[in-house]
Amino acid sequence: MELKGALLLLGLFLQSSESRGCDVGFKIKKKICVDEDECAKPNVCGDHAQCFNTNGSYYCTCNEGFKSTTPNFTATTGECEDINECIDKTLECSGGMYCVNSIGSYKCICRNGYRLSRTDSGCDDINECSDPDVCGRNAQCFNHPGGYSCKCHQGYSNYGNNQSKCIELSCDDFELDTEDAPVKLKNLLRLLRSSCESLRDPNGSRQTGKQLLKNVFTFTDELLSEGNIADGKMLSQFLGAVENSMRLIGPQLREPVTRMETNNTFAEVAVTRSQTPPSGRVTLSTDSTLFSTSWETVVGDSYPGFAFAALVSYKGLNSSSDMLHKIRSKKSDDKERSVTYQLNSKVVTAVVSNTETKQLSEPVMLVFTHVEERAESGGVAYSCVYWDEVEGAWSGRGCERAESNSTHTVCSCSHLSSFAVLMALYPVQDSFDLVLITRVGLVLSLVCLFLCILTFKFCRSIQGTRTSIHLHLSICLFIADLVFLCGISSTHNQVACAIVAGLLHFFFLSAFCWMLLEGVQLYRMVVLVFHTTLKHLHMYLVGYGVPLVIVIISAIAFPKGYGTDRHCWLSLDRYFIWSFFAPVCIIVILNSFVFIITVWKLAEKFTSLNPDLSKLRNIRGFTVTAVAQMCVLGGMWVFGCFLFQEEGTQVALYLFTILNSLQGALIFIMHCLLSKPIRDEYCKLISRICTLKEKKYSEFSTNQSSNSQQPLRSSQTTGESKI
């Protein structure tokens, strides 16, 4: 009975447990709760840890060489980190070795210049001097614990890098072959020679590389500030001295990259030292240029244990016109065309430790920033050039322009030297159709202006202030067109070209001044209703005196502004062209204001009842012709303004040419053919000429008929026939 009761109680317990579920860490299996193995789950303890299962739970421990990041490690996400035995001092390396940590472990290795002893008792010194090539044939090798040093023979140097091979060092490169060199250049070369000789002497004292670089740039600044580099020979000496100085200073610099900027120079030098040659790209930049090449190009065929690359930019170095004219042009027609050259970038010197740079295996890239932002066009061309010390001129051999825009030019060069971007300015050639339009139009204008002068001078029925203004306007334009036609291209003689430009300046300004007087006269007639005329003296002072004063002041202020290389007209330099455009703009604005008021007042008078309609019609005709005249002459020079912009359009060019060349014909049409009184005078003149011809023809016919009725008789005195 007791056994049956116990079994009954066990069954009831199991039944109640199954109904309630299992505890944490257990799972139901065959209707009973059994322990669950949590370690069977993947990565339950995370990396670098081991899992141990327990009844109803589990625990984690870190692997050897790792430690827990928390005090109570029950890791469910992996919280073990590497133990750095070298920092925690859990290990002390003996025998001259030092500790190197690794993930989960460590090791003891020998320092540089040592190797593991064969008896595993520590490290033994390596005798580097056992290798005869370690210092080369031009030095003596000295071994010492953990390293070695190379002592160069006389005349050789490793530039202070005691574990580099020694190369021959010639100080004769810092000698001048002329005595008339600037004092500053002599002092610079003297400093460089002294530093060079100290490097050749193993026991000599010398400056550090950075100190020497600073001293060199101090002399360079003084030399450029004085502007003593005036010819090609002097420029060759200067650039050669800077290049040799960078070869001398570069290997002595200790920093991987050294930058130095002064008033007139900007330099960046990259240096590397290692037992194996470097690889990859090296890029240097200054304030105006970027230089890019490979370390393989910098090193060359031999590697002494160090390499350097330097880029020097000159802020105040400009070439004279004589040096620029010596450029070897790639275009055959440059000699025939009047091409001018100018440097549009700062001059830079690129130097590398490789001495064989006349023909590089891989081209170097230089990106120049333009001094003057100007897009390449038909009149502007960019080329990459270098300074040829032998020829004493800029040359483009071995340098190609890879890409160019208005602000930058990319150059690819197969050698190293001093480089720059040369801008060639090609004169825009006048097309044949424009020249033909100009000449034909000017000839027609001269004929029409001559007829205008005769009309305004001798036609008595139209004499008055208005006619006097038109007469002098026609005279000014006639002389200006005649001078333009005959002398605008006389650029071969500077004096004659300046005179032509001065005459054009004066007479075109005078024409606009007479148009201003016409506007004043119109204002007096319509707005002020003055019947008095302008005095001739006052008109002459405005029409001829004001332009004369402007021309005299302009000639005194900038005499070289009269005449250009292309045409005998006003120069664009120093905005000299505005000595003409400024007065013209003022006159056009004033006359426009006057004409607006005049038309407004005229409209008011026509709306009122005014019996004197004939007078109003005359004023209206006067106003219409005056406004048309302003539109023709003023509009012509508005189009002319656009021609002096870099992006002047062909439409503006043709409109300017047509209006300029036909202005005489247009004035003849407006002031003569469209004027009824003048047309009446022309009709009278033509009728008189026709009447005179008919009369002569009738007299000739009558004489012929009377003579034909008489017999021929011989003269008694001469014996000739009287026909």
Secondary structure as UniProt FT lines:
FT   HELIX           2..20
FT   TURN            24..25
FT   STRAND          26..29
FT   TURN            30..31
FT   STRAND          32..35
FT   HELIX           38..40
FT   TURN            42..43
FT   TURN            47..48
FT   STRAND          49..54
FT   TURN            55..56
FT   STRAND          57..62
FT   TURN            64..65
FT   STRAND          66..68
FT   STRAND          80..82
FT   TURN            85..89
FT   TURN            95..96
FT   STRAND          97..102
FT   TURN            103..104
FT   STRAND          105..110
FT   TURN            112..113
FT   STRAND          114..116
FT   TURN            118..119
FT   STRAND          123..125
FT   HELIX           128..130
FT   TURN            132..133
FT   TURN            137..138
FT   STRAND          139..144
FT   TURN            145..146
FT   STRAND          147..152
FT   TURN            154..155
FT   STRAND          156..157
FT   TURN            159..160
FT   TURN            162..163
FT   STRAND          167..168
FT   HELIX           171..174
FT   HELIX           183..200
FT   TURN            202..203
FT   HELIX           209..226
FT   HELIX           232..249
FT   HELIX           250..252
FT   STRAND          257..261
FT   STRAND          265..273
FT   STRAND          281..285
FT   STRAND          289..294
FT   HELIX           295..299
FT   STRAND          306..314
FT   HELIX           321..325
FT   HELIX           332..334
FT   TURN            335..338
FT   STRAND          340..343
FT   STRAND          347..352
FT   STRAND          364..369
FT   TURN            378..379
FT   STRAND          380..388
FT   TURN            389..392
FT   STRAND          393..395
FT   TURN            397..398
FT   STRAND          399..404
FT   STRAND          408..413
FT   STRAND          418..425
FT   HELIX           432..458
FT   HELIX           460..462
FT   HELIX           465..487
FT   TURN            488..489
FT   TURN            491..492
FT   HELIX           494..526
FT   HELIX           536..540
FT   HELIX           541..545
FT   HELIX           546..557
FT   HELIX           559..561
FT   HELIX           573..575
FT   TURN            576..577
FT   HELIX           578..607
FT   HELIX           613..643
FT   TURN            646..647
FT   HELIX           650..661
FT   HELIX           663..668
FT   HELIX           669..673
FT   HELIX           676..708
FT   TURN            716..718
//
